[in-house]
Amino acid sequence: MKPELISFKICPFVQRSVIILLEKGIDFDITYIDLKNPPDWFLGISPFGKVPILRCGDTILFESAVINEYLDETNPPSLHPSDALLKAQNRACIEFGSNLNMDIHALITAKDKGEFNEWCNKVHGELARVESKFSQGPFYNGDALSLVDVAYAPVLMRLQLLQKHFRLDLLDGLPKIQAWASTLSKRESVQNSVVPEFPQLFLDSITANKGHINTLL
Ligand SMILES: N[C@@H](CCC(=O)N[C@@H](CS)C(=O)NCC(=O)O)C(=O)O
């Protein structure tokens, strides 16, 4: 049974699921919807009205972390560490990364300078916390790619774009995460996890939001 991923082209949570599908070599279909104008069939199957949704036959899965664990478990070898405590810590780190996505969104959409600076400080502090837990590299746990890397690749891709286009360096003073971003950006699954026009779509969405960040240009 070929799974179908319901996607929105600039969603970092969907991107996590695309990366694992590609890493595992799973054959899948992808259906794009417009979240500003979601179709009724989507609202009928998505409990939170959010993407990603993974449709496996008649079964609907939602929440990127749940989808990724399912795909990981059913397509061995697992990308999770086998030690239960380490695995639990990795899951917590993935949840931390979900929150980081939300805070980056708040930063991008912040309307005034004070609010924008507060979000920049918050995001930088959160990234510093991840840096403090990071292994010797090249991946979060060390030598092997894990579900944590899969979960953070979309965040790091967006931070690199913010750096390139707005000269907003949220990775300043965080050498391990800088190296991590560079490693992941070269990985085929990460490069192929977005549509070719992704950078422009992401930047267009920032322009449309009319946040303070646009004054940095
Ligand atoms: N916790 C969810 C977050 C998913 C999420 O926030 N998706 C956004 C797009 S990036 C969405 O579908 N938003 C639609 C809405 O909130 O109405 C996950 O990990 O899958």
The ligand as a MOL file (V3000), in Angstrom:
LIG
                    3D

  0  0  0     0  0            999 V3000
M  V30 BEGIN CTAB
M  V30 COUNTS 20 19 0 0 0
M  V30 BEGIN ATOM
M  V30 1 N 2.4050 19.6230 15.6570 0
M  V30 2 C 2.0840 19.5380 14.2510 0
M  V30 3 C 2.2280 20.9270 13.6480 0
M  V30 4 C 1.7680 20.9620 12.1920 0
M  V30 5 C 1.4690 22.4010 11.7380 0
M  V30 6 O 1.4740 23.3460 12.5380 0
M  V30 7 N 1.2090 22.5510 10.4290 0
M  V30 8 C 0.8100 23.8480 9.9320 0
M  V30 9 C 1.5350 24.1970 8.6220 0
M  V30 10 S 3.2680 24.3840 8.8190 0
M  V30 11 C -0.6760 23.8110 9.5990 0
M  V30 12 O -1.1400 22.8560 9.0130 0
M  V30 13 N -1.4110 24.8750 9.9290 0
M  V30 14 C -2.7940 25.0070 9.5660 0
M  V30 15 C -3.6040 25.6250 10.6500 0
M  V30 16 O -3.0750 25.8100 11.7690 0
M  V30 17 O -4.7620 25.9130 10.3740 0
M  V30 18 C 3.0060 18.5170 13.5730 0
M  V30 19 O 4.1190 18.2990 14.0600 0
M  V30 20 O 2.5920 17.9010 12.5760 0
M  V30 END ATOM
M  V30 BEGIN BOND
M  V30 1 1 1 2
M  V30 2 1 2 3
M  V30 3 1 2 18
M  V30 4 1 3 4
M  V30 5 1 4 5
M  V30 6 2 5 6
M  V30 7 1 5 7
M  V30 8 1 7 8
M  V30 9 1 8 9
M  V30 10 1 8 11
M  V30 11 1 9 10
M  V30 12 2 11 12
M  V30 13 1 11 13
M  V30 14 1 13 14
M  V30 15 1 14 15
M  V30 16 2 15 16
M  V30 17 1 15 17
M  V30 18 2 18 19
M  V30 19 1 18 20
M  V30 END BOND
M  V30 END CTAB
M  END
